[in-house]
Structures are given as structure tokens and as C-alpha cells.
Amino acid sequence: MCTTLGLADTDGNVYHGRTLELDVEDVYAVTYVPVGTPFTSNAAGSEPLKYDAKYAFIAIGAPDRAPTADDPLGPSDVKVIEGMNTAGVSFSLLAYPTKAGAEEAKATTKAMVDAVDLGSWALANFANVDEVKQGIADHGISLTLLPFVGNLPFPFHFIARDKTGKALVIEFLEGELTLHDNPVGVMTNGPKFEWHLTNLDNFTHLNNVDVSKNKFGNLEVSQPDSGIATATIPSSNTSVGRFIKALYYSNFTEKGESTEMALYNLARVMDNFDRPRGVTTDPGESGGLPGTQMVKDAVSTEYTSWTNLSDLAHGTFMVRAYQAFNYTSFDLNELSKKNEIHLALLSSLKPLGGDGTDAMFPLPAKS
């Protein structure tokens, strides 16, 4: 599934990392959206919500339909999975199967913003987490059935983060919207976020100090190596295990004294959530989202499709695909000088990383 966490450097600047794991590959695109870009969110049972981007942003997303010659893709067609705007707000969509909205959720929330548009709406309009929270209160969210996951209820939840370190979790349980201030700054998947916080009561012993010597009766024992402090971190790739692991690394990793060192640290932390194909399998079923298909020989294997690092203070957005060794970097400050939507297919980025600006091309405007 997915893991997201935040780190800070010694100056208090905030950095955000996330992975995305599924058992199928989608057509992902890194998309830059300039100020003034028009959007429309067509929530069922509501008048279309139209808005123009107040802030430029960059995001990883996937189109929700195939383009045609007569109807090319527009900004509202690309649904944000991960993104960051020029105000230093990041927004992440993570899988939340079995816990999200039911079809009748439209009766319990204001049908204004379609949930699949929440990422672009938040990044385009808001400068901090408090504004996101107020915007949701003002407009409400509509949950609709999604064709690309088998016409099932919305199987996702969200986390918004800003450059002050504040984080907001947006969840739905059987159609009911809940907002949670996130005091620990990490999130994975189900169960509901409140459950994960309660589960932390079982991990009061977590500490990064190695206790390498002890005595049992008359027998003195000692570790031949360092690292025993991590022995009680869950080793599984389950949502519950990854939540604890993310909490541990985000709390105890040292704060970098420079932007570069903070990003180096974050990259090393996120490596702990990297999952190669085949490391776990689910024979005969899909381990990913509802409605996804098995990928090879009727055996599902979740793997890390891509990993993202975001520097919320300085506007650097980095991504590494499964087929890449290194991160490709995008400078949002430089991109914000452009007046057109630009995108780059994730599959087109160089395996050895580097500057991704040259890989981006303008999105043809709709006539």
C-alpha cells in the first residue's frame, strides 16, 4: 500500500516522503500546473465546482480516462496522488480499502468537491493545513463510485502537510467524513487513523539507544554489533507495522544541518519502506485496491511503484520509479515561471535520475 512521513532539519524546515505500493502498474505522470489554471470538479448531485489555481503546484497523478483526438486531457482529468504547491503544502492520497465511503455518503456530506479532485483542489487553493480544514468545512466532499476500482465506494484517505509541520488526516468511514490533526506526522493505510494512535500505547518502549550489555543470573551477555534498539520495530509490510516503523524513523533520525543532508536522511529513511516485487505474494487474489487485476500467473505481489521526496520550504520535488536507481528532481520555483501545464510520464524519466525539467512537455490545450 503506501507510507508517508515527515522530517525536519535543524532550522525547522519540513521534508515529506512517501511510497506507493500496488500490485499493478498505472500510467503515472508528473504534472506541473501554473497559477490561473481552471479546474472543474463534477460531484454527483451537485452543481459543478469551478475554480482557478491560486498557487502553482507539481503532482504525481494518473488520468481517469483515455484521451481522444476530439477530447484531449485537461487539468481536471489528472487526479492527484501526491503533490506540493508553491506555498509549501503537500497532499497525499493513500489506499484505505474497506473503510471508505458508501454510496449513500452523498446524503451525509455536502456534495461540492468530488473526493477524487480533493488533491488538485487543495493544492490549487490553500497555503496551509488550517486553510485546507476550513475549505473542507465550507464546501464539503462528495463520495462517488469509482469506475477504475470496479465501481466501488471511494477506497482512499488523505494527508495534507504544510511547511510548519502541521498535518491533517482526511478519512471516511462508511460515508462519514472525519478530520484529524496528526500529532505524529505519519500515515499508512487501515485501520482508521484513531486506531493507529491508540496502538502506540503498545510501543512506549521504543527508543534508539542500544542496550548492548545485560546480565542473566551469573551470565553476562553482550551484543557483538550495534543496532539492537531496532529489534522491537515491526518487520512486516502491513499497514500497522509500517506505521510504527515510520514513527520510529521520523522521530529518531538525526536532523540534517543543511537541505542536502536533510534530503539524504529522508531518502535513507524511505529506503526502509522500499518493497521489491515478489517479496510477498497473494496467490489467487489481488493484494491491492478493490477492482485491481492480478499481474502475473494469477499471483499478486505488491511492490513500490515509486517513492517521492518533497522539500516543502524550498520547492524541490523528487521521484524515483521502480525502474530507476536514483531520484529525478523538479524545481517548482523554476517551473512556476512557465505559463502552461507541463508533464512527464514517470516511465520516461532516466533510471539514473538527475534534473527532470527537460523531460516535461506542454499539455495540449483543449480547443
TIDREN-553718 format. One record per residue (C-alpha): residue in three letters; x, y, z. Coordinates in Angstrom, 1 decimal. Each point is the difference from the previous one (the first is absolute). Layout:
BEGIN
<rec rest="ALA" X="X" Y="Y" Z="Z"/>
...
***
This chain:
BEGIN
<rec rest="MET" X="0.0" Y="0.0" Z="0.0"/>
<rec rest="CYS" X="1.5" Y="3.4" Z="1.0"/>
<rec rest="THR" X="2.1" Y="1.7" Z="2.7"/>
<rec rest="THR" X="0.5" Y="3.7" Z="0.6"/>
<rec rest="LEU" X="2.0" Y="1.8" Z="2.7"/>
<rec rest="GLY" X="1.7" Y="3.4" Z="0.7"/>
<rec rest="LEU" X="3.5" Y="1.0" Z="1.1"/>
<rec rest="ALA" X="1.4" Y="3.4" Z="1.0"/>
<rec rest="ASP" X="3.5" Y="1.5" Z="-0.2"/>
<rec rest="THR" X="1.7" Y="1.9" Z="2.7"/>
<rec rest="ASP" X="-1.5" Y="3.3" Z="-1.2"/>
<rec rest="GLY" X="-3.5" Y="-1.5" Z="0.2"/>
<rec rest="ASN" X="-0.6" Y="-0.4" Z="-3.7"/>
<rec rest="VAL" X="-2.3" Y="-2.9" Z="-0.8"/>
<rec rest="TYR" X="0.6" Y="-2.8" Z="-2.5"/>
<rec rest="HIS" X="-2.6" Y="-2.5" Z="-1.0"/>
<rec rest="GLY" X="0.4" Y="-3.6" Z="-1.3"/>
<rec rest="ARG" X="-2.4" Y="-2.6" Z="-1.3"/>
<rec rest="THR" X="0.0" Y="-3.3" Z="-1.8"/>
<rec rest="LEU" X="-2.8" Y="-1.5" Z="-2.2"/>
<rec rest="GLU" X="-0.4" Y="-3.8" Z="-0.1"/>
<rec rest="LEU" X="-2.5" Y="-1.8" Z="-2.2"/>
<rec rest="ASP" X="-0.1" Y="-3.4" Z="-1.8"/>
<rec rest="VAL" X="-0.7" Y="1.7" Z="-3.4"/>
<rec rest="GLU" X="1.8" Y="2.7" Z="-2.0"/>
<rec rest="ASP" X="-1.9" Y="3.1" Z="-1.1"/>
<rec rest="VAL" X="0.9" Y="2.8" Z="-2.4"/>
<rec rest="TYR" X="1.4" Y="2.6" Z="2.5"/>
<rec rest="ALA" X="0.9" Y="3.5" Z="-1.1"/>
<rec rest="VAL" X="1.9" Y="2.8" Z="1.8"/>
<rec rest="THR" X="-2.1" Y="3.1" Z="-0.7"/>
<rec rest="TYR" X="0.8" Y="3.7" Z="0.5"/>
<rec rest="VAL" X="-3.1" Y="2.3" Z="0.3"/>
<rec rest="PRO" X="0.5" Y="3.8" Z="-0.2"/>
<rec rest="VAL" X="-1.9" Y="2.7" Z="1.8"/>
<rec rest="GLY" X="-3.3" Y="0.8" Z="-1.7"/>
<rec rest="THR" X="-0.7" Y="-3.5" Z="-1.3"/>
<rec rest="PRO" X="-3.7" Y="-0.6" Z="-0.1"/>
<rec rest="PHE" X="-1.5" Y="-3.1" Z="1.7"/>
<rec rest="THR" X="-3.4" Y="-1.6" Z="0.2"/>
<rec rest="SER" X="-1.1" Y="-2.6" Z="2.5"/>
<rec rest="ASN" X="-3.1" Y="-1.8" Z="-1.0"/>
<rec rest="ALA" X="-1.4" Y="-1.5" Z="3.1"/>
<rec rest="ALA" X="-3.1" Y="-2.1" Z="-0.4"/>
<rec rest="GLY" X="-3.2" Y="1.7" Z="1.1"/>
<rec rest="SER" X="1.7" Y="3.4" Z="0.1"/>
<rec rest="GLU" X="0.6" Y="3.0" Z="-2.3"/>
<rec rest="PRO" X="3.5" Y="-0.1" Z="-1.5"/>
<rec rest="LEU" X="2.5" Y="1.6" Z="2.3"/>
<rec rest="LYS" X="2.3" Y="2.3" Z="-2.1"/>
<rec rest="TYR" X="3.2" Y="1.6" Z="1.3"/>
<rec rest="ASP" X="3.2" Y="1.4" Z="-1.3"/>
<rec rest="ALA" X="3.4" Y="-0.9" Z="1.5"/>
<rec rest="LYS" X="1.2" Y="2.6" Z="2.5"/>
<rec rest="TYR" X="3.2" Y="-1.9" Z="0.5"/>
<rec rest="ALA" X="2.2" Y="-1.8" Z="-2.5"/>
<rec rest="PHE" X="0.6" Y="-3.7" Z="0.9"/>
<rec rest="ILE" X="1.7" Y="-3.1" Z="-1.2"/>
<rec rest="ALA" X="-1.5" Y="-3.5" Z="0.5"/>
<rec rest="ILE" X="0.1" Y="-3.6" Z="-0.9"/>
<rec rest="GLY" X="-3.3" Y="-1.2" Z="-1.3"/>
<rec rest="ALA" X="-1.7" Y="-2.3" Z="-2.4"/>
<rec rest="PRO" X="-2.7" Y="1.0" Z="-2.5"/>
<rec rest="ASP" X="-3.5" Y="-1.4" Z="0.7"/>
<rec rest="ARG" X="-0.8" Y="-0.4" Z="-3.7"/>
<rec rest="ALA" X="1.7" Y="-0.6" Z="-3.3"/>
<rec rest="PRO" X="0.5" Y="3.1" Z="-2.2"/>
<rec rest="THR" X="-1.4" Y="0.2" Z="-3.5"/>
<rec rest="ALA" X="0.8" Y="2.3" Z="-3.0"/>
<rec rest="ASP" X="-3.3" Y="1.8" Z="0.6"/>
<rec rest="ASP" X="0.3" Y="0.1" Z="3.8"/>
<rec rest="PRO" X="3.7" Y="0.3" Z="1.2"/>
<rec rest="LEU" X="0.8" Y="-0.1" Z="3.6"/>
<rec rest="GLY" X="-0.5" Y="3.1" Z="2.0"/>
<rec rest="PRO" X="1.1" Y="1.0" Z="3.5"/>
<rec rest="SER" X="-3.1" Y="-1.4" Z="1.7"/>
<rec rest="ASP" X="0.6" Y="-3.4" Z="-1.6"/>
<rec rest="VAL" X="3.3" Y="-0.7" Z="1.9"/>
<rec rest="LYS" X="-0.8" Y="-1.2" Z="3.6"/>
<rec rest="VAL" X="2.7" Y="0.9" Z="2.6"/>
<rec rest="ILE" X="1.5" Y="-2.8" Z="1.9"/>
<rec rest="GLU" X="2.9" Y="2.0" Z="1.4"/>
<rec rest="GLY" X="0.8" Y="3.7" Z="-0.3"/>
<rec rest="MET" X="1.5" Y="3.2" Z="1.3"/>
<rec rest="ASN" X="-0.8" Y="3.7" Z="-0.6"/>
<rec rest="THR" X="2.0" Y="3.2" Z="0.0"/>
<rec rest="ALA" X="-1.4" Y="0.8" Z="3.5"/>
<rec rest="GLY" X="1.7" Y="-3.1" Z="1.5"/>
<rec rest="VAL" X="-3.1" Y="-2.2" Z="0.3"/>
<rec rest="SER" X="0.2" Y="-3.7" Z="-0.9"/>
<rec rest="PHE" X="-2.9" Y="-2.3" Z="-0.6"/>
<rec rest="SER" X="0.0" Y="-3.8" Z="-0.1"/>
<rec rest="LEU" X="-2.6" Y="-2.5" Z="-1.0"/>
<rec rest="LEU" X="0.4" Y="-3.4" Z="1.6"/>
<rec rest="ALA" X="-1.9" Y="-3.3" Z="-0.3"/>
<rec rest="TYR" X="-2.7" Y="-0.5" Z="2.7"/>
<rec rest="PRO" X="-1.9" Y="-3.1" Z="-1.1"/>
<rec rest="THR" X="-3.1" Y="-1.2" Z="1.8"/>
<rec rest="LYS" X="-0.3" Y="3.1" Z="2.1"/>
<rec rest="ALA" X="-0.9" Y="2.8" Z="-2.4"/>
<rec rest="GLY" X="-3.3" Y="1.4" Z="-1.1"/>
<rec rest="ALA" X="-3.2" Y="-1.8" Z="-0.9"/>
<rec rest="GLU" X="-2.2" Y="1.0" Z="-2.9"/>
<rec rest="GLU" X="-2.5" Y="1.8" Z="2.3"/>
<rec rest="ALA" X="2.9" Y="2.2" Z="1.2"/>
<rec rest="LYS" X="-1.3" Y="2.8" Z="-2.3"/>
<rec rest="ALA" X="-2.9" Y="0.4" Z="2.5"/>
<rec rest="THR" X="2.4" Y="0.6" Z="2.9"/>
<rec rest="THR" X="2.6" Y="2.4" Z="-1.6"/>
<rec rest="LYS" X="-0.4" Y="3.2" Z="-1.9"/>
<rec rest="ALA" X="0.2" Y="-1.0" Z="-3.7"/>
<rec rest="MET" X="2.4" Y="2.6" Z="-1.1"/>
<rec rest="VAL" X="3.5" Y="-1.3" Z="-0.5"/>
<rec rest="ASP" X="0.2" Y="-3.5" Z="-1.5"/>
<rec rest="ALA" X="2.4" Y="-2.0" Z="2.1"/>
<rec rest="VAL" X="2.1" Y="-1.0" Z="-3.0"/>
<rec rest="ASP" X="0.7" Y="3.7" Z="-0.5"/>
<rec rest="LEU" X="1.0" Y="0.8" Z="3.5"/>
<rec rest="GLY" X="3.7" Y="0.0" Z="-0.7"/>
<rec rest="SER" X="-0.1" Y="2.5" Z="-2.8"/>
<rec rest="TRP" X="-2.6" Y="2.1" Z="1.8"/>
<rec rest="ALA" X="2.2" Y="0.2" Z="3.2"/>
<rec rest="LEU" X="3.3" Y="0.7" Z="-1.8"/>
<rec rest="ALA" X="-1.6" Y="2.6" Z="-2.3"/>
<rec rest="ASN" X="-1.8" Y="2.0" Z="2.8"/>
<rec rest="PHE" X="1.7" Y="-0.2" Z="3.4"/>
<rec rest="ALA" X="3.2" Y="1.2" Z="1.6"/>
<rec rest="ASN" X="0.0" Y="-2.1" Z="3.2"/>
<rec rest="VAL" X="-1.8" Y="-2.8" Z="1.8"/>
<rec rest="ASP" X="-2.4" Y="2.3" Z="1.9"/>
<rec rest="GLU" X="-1.2" Y="1.4" Z="-3.3"/>
<rec rest="VAL" X="-0.6" Y="-3.5" Z="-1.4"/>
<rec rest="LYS" X="-2.0" Y="-0.9" Z="3.1"/>
<rec rest="GLN" X="-2.1" Y="3.2" Z="-0.3"/>
<rec rest="GLY" X="-0.5" Y="-0.6" Z="-3.8"/>
<rec rest="ILE" X="-1.4" Y="-3.5" Z="0.7"/>
<rec rest="ALA" X="-2.3" Y="1.4" Z="2.7"/>
<rec rest="ASP" X="-1.3" Y="2.6" Z="-2.5"/>
<rec rest="HIS" X="-0.5" Y="-2.2" Z="-3.0"/>
<rec rest="GLY" X="-0.3" Y="-3.6" Z="1.1"/>
<rec rest="ILE" X="1.1" Y="-3.1" Z="-1.9"/>
<rec rest="SER" X="-2.1" Y="-2.3" Z="-2.2"/>
<rec rest="LEU" X="0.8" Y="-3.7" Z="-0.2"/>
<rec rest="THR" X="-0.8" Y="-1.8" Z="-3.2"/>
<rec rest="LEU" X="0.5" Y="-3.4" Z="-1.4"/>
<rec rest="LEU" X="3.2" Y="-0.4" Z="-2.0"/>
<rec rest="PRO" X="0.1" Y="-1.9" Z="-3.3"/>
<rec rest="PHE" X="3.8" Y="-0.6" Z="0.1"/>
<rec rest="VAL" X="-0.4" Y="-2.1" Z="3.2"/>
<rec rest="GLY" X="-2.9" Y="-2.1" Z="-1.1"/>
<rec rest="ASN" X="-2.7" Y="2.7" Z="0.6"/>
<rec rest="LEU" X="0.5" Y="-0.4" Z="3.8"/>
<rec rest="PRO" X="-0.2" Y="2.7" Z="2.7"/>
<rec rest="PHE" X="2.9" Y="2.3" Z="0.5"/>
<rec rest="PRO" X="2.9" Y="-2.1" Z="1.4"/>
<rec rest="PHE" X="2.5" Y="2.7" Z="0.9"/>
<rec rest="HIS" X="0.8" Y="2.5" Z="2.8"/>
<rec rest="PHE" X="2.3" Y="3.1" Z="-0.1"/>
<rec rest="ILE" X="2.6" Y="1.9" Z="2.0"/>
<rec rest="ALA" X="0.8" Y="3.7" Z="-0.5"/>
<rec rest="ARG" X="3.2" Y="1.4" Z="1.4"/>
<rec rest="ASP" X="1.4" Y="3.5" Z="0.0"/>
<rec rest="LYS" X="3.5" Y="1.5" Z="0.5"/>
<rec rest="THR" X="-0.7" Y="0.8" Z="3.7"/>
<rec rest="GLY" X="-0.2" Y="-3.8" Z="0.6"/>
<rec rest="LYS" X="-3.8" Y="-0.1" Z="0.5"/>
<rec rest="ALA" X="-1.7" Y="-3.0" Z="-1.5"/>
<rec rest="LEU" X="-3.7" Y="-0.8" Z="-0.5"/>
<rec rest="VAL" X="-1.5" Y="-3.4" Z="-0.7"/>
<rec rest="ILE" X="-3.3" Y="-0.1" Z="-2.0"/>
<rec rest="GLU" X="-1.9" Y="-3.3" Z="0.2"/>
<rec rest="PHE" X="-3.4" Y="-1.5" Z="-0.7"/>
<rec rest="LEU" X="-1.5" Y="-2.9" Z="2.0"/>
<rec rest="GLU" X="-3.2" Y="-1.3" Z="-1.6"/>
<rec rest="GLY" X="-0.5" Y="3.3" Z="-1.6"/>
<rec rest="GLU" X="0.6" Y="2.2" Z="3.1"/>
<rec rest="LEU" X="2.7" Y="2.6" Z="-0.4"/>
<rec rest="THR" X="2.6" Y="0.3" Z="2.8"/>
<rec rest="LEU" X="2.8" Y="2.5" Z="0.3"/>
<rec rest="HIS" X="3.0" Y="-0.7" Z="2.3"/>
<rec rest="ASP" X="2.9" Y="2.3" Z="1.0"/>
<rec rest="ASN" X="2.9" Y="-2.4" Z="-0.4"/>
<rec rest="PRO" X="2.3" Y="0.4" Z="3.1"/>
<rec rest="VAL" X="2.6" Y="-2.6" Z="-1.3"/>
<rec rest="GLY" X="0.2" Y="1.0" Z="-3.6"/>
<rec rest="VAL" X="-0.1" Y="-3.5" Z="-1.5"/>
<rec rest="MET" X="-2.8" Y="-2.0" Z="-1.7"/>
<rec rest="THR" X="-0.3" Y="-3.3" Z="-1.8"/>
<rec rest="ASN" X="-3.3" Y="-1.8" Z="-0.7"/>
<rec rest="GLY" X="-2.8" Y="-1.6" Z="2.0"/>
<rec rest="PRO" X="-1.3" Y="-0.4" Z="2.7"/>
<rec rest="LYS" X="-1.3" Y="3.5" Z="0.6"/>
<rec rest="PHE" X="2.5" Y="2.6" Z="1.1"/>
<rec rest="GLU" X="-1.2" Y="0.2" Z="3.6"/>
<rec rest="TRP" X="0.7" Y="-3.7" Z="0.4"/>
<rec rest="HIS" X="3.6" Y="0.5" Z="-1.0"/>
<rec rest="LEU" X="0.4" Y="2.7" Z="2.6"/>
<rec rest="THR" X="-1.5" Y="-2.3" Z="2.7"/>
<rec rest="ASN" X="2.3" Y="-2.8" Z="-1.1"/>
<rec rest="LEU" X="3.0" Y="2.2" Z="0.9"/>
<rec rest="ASP" X="-0.8" Y="-0.8" Z="3.7"/>
<rec rest="ASN" X="1.5" Y="-3.4" Z="-0.7"/>
<rec rest="PHE" X="3.4" Y="1.5" Z="-1.1"/>
<rec rest="THR" X="1.0" Y="2.3" Z="2.9"/>
<rec rest="HIS" X="3.3" Y="-2.0" Z="0.2"/>
<rec rest="LEU" X="1.2" Y="1.3" Z="-3.4"/>
<rec rest="ASN" X="3.4" Y="1.7" Z="0.3"/>
<rec rest="ASN" X="3.0" Y="0.4" Z="-2.2"/>
<rec rest="VAL" X="2.5" Y="-0.7" Z="2.7"/>
<rec rest="ASP" X="1.8" Y="-3.4" Z="-0.3"/>
<rec rest="VAL" X="0.0" Y="-2.0" Z="3.2"/>
<rec rest="SER" X="2.9" Y="-2.3" Z="-1.0"/>
<rec rest="LYS" X="0.8" Y="-1.6" Z="3.4"/>
<rec rest="ASN" X="-2.0" Y="-1.8" Z="2.6"/>
<rec rest="LYS" X="0.3" Y="-2.7" Z="2.7"/>
<rec rest="PHE" X="-2.3" Y="-3.0" Z="0.5"/>
<rec rest="GLY" X="0.9" Y="-1.7" Z="3.3"/>
<rec rest="ASN" X="3.7" Y="-0.4" Z="-0.1"/>
<rec rest="LEU" X="0.2" Y="0.2" Z="-3.8"/>
<rec rest="GLU" X="1.1" Y="3.2" Z="-1.5"/>
<rec rest="VAL" X="-1.1" Y="0.5" Z="-3.6"/>
<rec rest="SER" X="0.9" Y="2.6" Z="-2.6"/>
<rec rest="GLN" X="-0.8" Y="0.9" Z="-3.6"/>
<rec rest="PRO" X="2.8" Y="-0.5" Z="-2.6"/>
<rec rest="ASP" X="-1.4" Y="2.9" Z="-2.0"/>
<rec rest="SER" X="-2.0" Y="3.2" Z="0.2"/>
<rec rest="GLY" X="-3.7" Y="0.3" Z="-0.9"/>
<rec rest="ILE" X="-1.8" Y="-2.0" Z="2.6"/>
<rec rest="ALA" X="-2.3" Y="3.0" Z="0.7"/>
<rec rest="THR" X="-1.9" Y="-0.8" Z="-3.2"/>
<rec rest="ALA" X="-0.8" Y="-3.6" Z="1.0"/>
<rec rest="THR" X="-3.6" Y="0.8" Z="1.1"/>
<rec rest="ILE" X="-1.0" Y="2.0" Z="-3.1"/>
<rec rest="PRO" X="-2.5" Y="-2.1" Z="-2.0"/>
<rec rest="SER" X="1.6" Y="-1.6" Z="-3.0"/>
<rec rest="SER" X="-3.1" Y="-0.7" Z="-2.0"/>
<rec rest="ASN" X="-1.2" Y="2.0" Z="-2.9"/>
<rec rest="THR" X="-3.5" Y="0.3" Z="1.4"/>
<rec rest="SER" X="-1.6" Y="3.4" Z="0.5"/>
<rec rest="VAL" X="0.2" Y="-0.4" Z="3.8"/>
<rec rest="GLY" X="3.7" Y="-1.0" Z="-0.1"/>
<rec rest="ARG" X="0.9" Y="2.8" Z="-2.4"/>
<rec rest="PHE" X="-1.7" Y="2.6" Z="2.1"/>
<rec rest="ILE" X="2.2" Y="-0.9" Z="3.0"/>
<rec rest="LYS" X="3.1" Y="-0.2" Z="-2.2"/>
<rec rest="ALA" X="-0.7" Y="3.4" Z="-1.5"/>
<rec rest="LEU" X="-0.6" Y="1.5" Z="3.5"/>
<rec rest="TYR" X="3.4" Y="-1.4" Z="1.2"/>
<rec rest="TYR" X="2.0" Y="1.3" Z="-2.9"/>
<rec rest="SER" X="-1.7" Y="3.4" Z="-0.1"/>
<rec rest="ASN" X="0.6" Y="0.5" Z="3.7"/>
<rec rest="PHE" X="3.6" Y="-1.2" Z="0.3"/>
<rec rest="THR" X="1.7" Y="0.8" Z="-3.3"/>
<rec rest="GLU" X="2.4" Y="2.9" Z="0.7"/>
<rec rest="LYS" X="-0.9" Y="3.4" Z="-1.4"/>
<rec rest="GLY" X="2.1" Y="1.1" Z="-2.9"/>
<rec rest="GLU" X="2.0" Y="3.2" Z="0.3"/>
<rec rest="SER" X="-0.6" Y="0.9" Z="-3.6"/>
<rec rest="THR" X="-2.7" Y="-0.6" Z="-2.6"/>
<rec rest="GLU" X="2.2" Y="-2.5" Z="-1.8"/>
<rec rest="MET" X="0.6" Y="-2.0" Z="3.2"/>
<rec rest="ALA" X="-3.7" Y="0.0" Z="0.9"/>
<rec rest="LEU" X="-0.9" Y="-1.4" Z="-3.4"/>
<rec rest="TYR" X="2.8" Y="-2.6" Z="0.3"/>
<rec rest="ASN" X="-1.4" Y="-1.1" Z="3.3"/>
<rec rest="LEU" X="-3.6" Y="-0.1" Z="-1.3"/>
<rec rest="ALA" X="1.1" Y="-2.1" Z="-3.0"/>
<rec rest="ARG" X="1.7" Y="-2.5" Z="2.3"/>
<rec rest="VAL" X="-3.1" Y="-0.1" Z="2.2"/>
<rec rest="MET" X="-2.3" Y="-0.7" Z="-2.9"/>
<rec rest="ASP" X="2.2" Y="-2.8" Z="-1.2"/>
<rec rest="ASN" X="-1.3" Y="-1.9" Z="3.1"/>
<rec rest="PHE" X="-3.4" Y="-0.2" Z="-1.7"/>
<rec rest="ASP" X="1.2" Y="-1.0" Z="-3.4"/>
<rec rest="ARG" X="-1.6" Y="-3.2" Z="-1.1"/>
<rec rest="PRO" X="1.4" Y="-2.2" Z="-2.9"/>
<rec rest="ARG" X="-2.3" Y="-2.1" Z="-2.1"/>
<rec rest="GLY" X="-0.6" Y="-3.4" Z="1.4"/>
<rec rest="VAL" X="1.1" Y="0.6" Z="3.5"/>
<rec rest="THR" X="-3.6" Y="-0.8" Z="1.1"/>
<rec rest="THR" X="-2.7" Y="-1.6" Z="-2.2"/>
<rec rest="ASP" X="-3.7" Y="-0.6" Z="0.2"/>
<rec rest="PRO" X="-0.7" Y="-3.1" Z="-2.2"/>
<rec rest="GLY" X="-3.4" Y="0.2" Z="-1.7"/>
<rec rest="GLU" X="-1.0" Y="3.4" Z="1.2"/>
<rec rest="SER" X="0.9" Y="3.7" Z="-0.4"/>
<rec rest="GLY" X="1.7" Y="1.5" Z="3.0"/>
<rec rest="GLY" X="-0.5" Y="3.5" Z="-1.3"/>
<rec rest="LEU" X="-3.1" Y="2.2" Z="-0.4"/>
<rec rest="PRO" X="-3.4" Y="-1.5" Z="-0.5"/>
<rec rest="GLY" X="-0.6" Y="-0.6" Z="-3.7"/>
<rec rest="THR" X="3.7" Y="-0.3" Z="-1.0"/>
<rec rest="GLN" X="1.1" Y="-3.0" Z="-2.0"/>
<rec rest="MET" X="2.7" Y="-2.5" Z="0.7"/>
<rec rest="VAL" X="3.2" Y="0.6" Z="-1.9"/>
<rec rest="LYS" X="1.8" Y="-3.2" Z="-0.7"/>
<rec rest="ASP" X="-1.0" Y="-3.7" Z="0.1"/>
<rec rest="ALA" X="-2.9" Y="0.7" Z="2.3"/>
<rec rest="VAL" X="2.3" Y="1.1" Z="2.8"/>
<rec rest="SER" X="-0.2" Y="3.5" Z="1.4"/>
<rec rest="THR" X="3.1" Y="1.7" Z="1.3"/>
<rec rest="GLU" X="0.0" Y="3.5" Z="1.4"/>
<rec rest="TYR" X="3.1" Y="2.1" Z="-0.8"/>
<rec rest="THR" X="1.2" Y="3.6" Z="0.3"/>
<rec rest="SER" X="-1.2" Y="1.6" Z="-3.2"/>
<rec rest="TRP" X="1.7" Y="3.3" Z="0.9"/>
<rec rest="THR" X="1.4" Y="2.0" Z="2.9"/>
<rec rest="ASN" X="-0.3" Y="3.7" Z="0.5"/>
<rec rest="LEU" X="2.0" Y="2.6" Z="2.0"/>
<rec rest="SER" X="-1.3" Y="3.5" Z="0.4"/>
<rec rest="ASP" X="1.9" Y="3.0" Z="1.4"/>
<rec rest="LEU" X="-2.9" Y="2.2" Z="1.1"/>
<rec rest="ALA" X="2.1" Y="3.0" Z="0.9"/>
<rec rest="HIS" X="2.0" Y="0.2" Z="-3.2"/>
<rec rest="GLY" X="-2.3" Y="-1.5" Z="-2.7"/>
<rec rest="THR" X="2.1" Y="-3.0" Z="-1.0"/>
<rec rest="PHE" X="-2.1" Y="-3.0" Z="-1.1"/>
<rec rest="MET" X="1.7" Y="-3.4" Z="-0.6"/>
<rec rest="VAL" X="-1.2" Y="-3.3" Z="-1.2"/>
<rec rest="ARG" X="1.5" Y="-3.5" Z="-0.6"/>
<rec rest="ALA" X="-1.8" Y="-2.6" Z="-2.0"/>
<rec rest="TYR" X="0.3" Y="-3.7" Z="0.6"/>
<rec rest="GLN" X="2.1" Y="-0.2" Z="-3.2"/>
<rec rest="ALA" X="2.4" Y="2.7" Z="1.1"/>
<rec rest="PHE" X="3.1" Y="0.0" Z="2.2"/>
<rec rest="ASN" X="0.0" Y="3.7" Z="0.9"/>
<rec rest="TYR" X="-2.5" Y="2.8" Z="0.6"/>
<rec rest="THR" X="-1.0" Y="2.5" Z="-2.7"/>
<rec rest="SER" X="-0.3" Y="3.5" Z="1.3"/>
<rec rest="PHE" X="-2.4" Y="2.8" Z="-0.9"/>
<rec rest="ASP" X="0.4" Y="3.6" Z="1.1"/>
<rec rest="LEU" X="-3.5" Y="1.4" Z="0.6"/>
<rec rest="ASN" X="1.4" Y="3.6" Z="0.2"/>
<rec rest="GLU" X="1.5" Y="-0.3" Z="-3.5"/>
<rec rest="LEU" X="-3.1" Y="-1.7" Z="-1.4"/>
<rec rest="SER" X="-2.2" Y="2.7" Z="1.4"/>
<rec rest="LYS" X="1.4" Y="2.4" Z="-2.6"/>
<rec rest="LYS" X="-1.8" Y="-2.0" Z="-2.6"/>
<rec rest="ASN" X="-3.6" Y="0.9" Z="-1.0"/>
<rec rest="GLU" X="-1.0" Y="-3.4" Z="-1.4"/>
<rec rest="ILE" X="-0.8" Y="-3.3" Z="1.5"/>
<rec rest="HIS" X="3.0" Y="-2.3" Z="-0.4"/>
<rec rest="LEU" X="0.3" Y="-3.7" Z="0.6"/>
<rec rest="ALA" X="2.4" Y="-2.9" Z="-0.2"/>
<rec rest="LEU" X="-1.0" Y="-3.7" Z="0.0"/>
<rec rest="LEU" X="1.7" Y="-1.7" Z="2.9"/>
<rec rest="SER" X="1.1" Y="-2.8" Z="-2.4"/>
<rec rest="SER" X="1.9" Y="2.6" Z="-2.0"/>
<rec rest="LEU" X="2.3" Y="1.2" Z="2.8"/>
<rec rest="LYS" X="3.6" Y="-1.1" Z="-0.1"/>
<rec rest="PRO" X="0.9" Y="-3.0" Z="2.3"/>
<rec rest="LEU" X="3.1" Y="1.9" Z="1.3"/>
<rec rest="GLY" X="-2.1" Y="3.0" Z="0.9"/>
<rec rest="GLY" X="1.1" Y="3.6" Z="-0.2"/>
<rec rest="ASP" X="-1.9" Y="3.1" Z="-1.0"/>
<rec rest="GLY" X="-3.4" Y="-0.9" Z="-1.4"/>
<rec rest="THR" X="-0.9" Y="3.4" Z="-1.5"/>
<rec rest="ASP" X="1.0" Y="-1.0" Z="-3.5"/>
<rec rest="ALA" X="-2.2" Y="-3.1" Z="0.1"/>
<rec rest="MET" X="-3.1" Y="2.2" Z="0.5"/>
<rec rest="PHE" X="-2.1" Y="1.1" Z="-3.0"/>
<rec rest="PRO" X="-3.0" Y="2.4" Z="-0.3"/>
<rec rest="LEU" X="-3.4" Y="-1.6" Z="0.2"/>
<rec rest="PRO" X="-2.0" Y="0.8" Z="-3.1"/>
<rec rest="ALA" X="-2.7" Y="2.5" Z="0.8"/>
<rec rest="LYS" X="-3.7" Y="-1.0" Z="-0.5"/>
<rec rest="SER" X="-1.6" Y="1.8" Z="-2.9"/>
***
